[in-house]
Amino acid sequence: MTMVDPEDIRRSIEAALPGARATVVDTTGGGDHFDVAVAAPHFAGKNLVEQHQMVYAALRSLMPRIHALAIRTEASEGAR
């Protein structure tokens, strides 16, 4: 299994959710455990489960190579 680059995760989230700001940390250095924080205007009015589903959808192609993913989300201001 090839390692996932944290930058690929960030780019995938920000491409799927225009206006989002994502911070990604490889928590073990092995390229398969990540901590992700995402602030996005798309999260406004969505509950936590819906917000996390949006992040997982953005990472659909990368998920087979990610073993663990901790997600923190928050709605940010801005145009969608």
N, C-alpha and C positions, 0 to 999 in steps of 0.2 A: 504494500500500500504506500502510495506516495504522500509525502507531507503536504499539508495545506499551508499556504503563505497567509499570514494574517491580513496582508494588504489585499489579497484576493477576496477575502471575506468582507472587508470594508468596502471595496469597490462594488461587490455584488449587492450589498445592502443599499448603498447610496444610489446605485443605478436603478434599483427596483422601487425605491422610495425617494424620488427627487426632493431635494431640500433637507433630507435627513443628514445628521452628523453621526457617524459611527466611530467608536473606539474599540479596537480589538487587541487583546493580549493573549499570547500563547502562554498558558499558565505552567506548562511543564517543559517547554522547549522541544517537544517531540513532534509538533505540527499536527496534533490531533485533539488537544484539550484547549478550549478557548473560553475567555470571558469577554462578552460583548456588551457594550453600552450603546444604546441608540436613542437619539432624540429626533423626533420627526413630527411635522405638522399632521401627517396622515394618521397619527395615533389619537388625535382629538376625538372625543366621543366614543372611543373604542375601549372595551374592558381589557384587562391584562391578558387574558387568553387570546383575544382577537389580535392584540398587539404582537404577541409572541408568534402567533400563526403567520402574521405578515412577515416577520423576520425569517421564520423557517421557510416560507414560500420563496423568499429572496435567495435563500441558500440551497434550494432544492438540488442543484447539480453538485454541490460540494458536500452535502450531508452524508453520502456513503463513505466519505473519507474522514469525517469528524466523529470522534468517539464521545466527547463530552462537550457540551455547550451551555454555559451559564449566560442567561440573557437578562439585562436590565433595560427597561424602556421607559420613556417619558414623552409626553406630548410637548412639542415646541411650537412657538409662534411662527407664522410665516405662511405664505401662499402655498397652496397645494397645486 
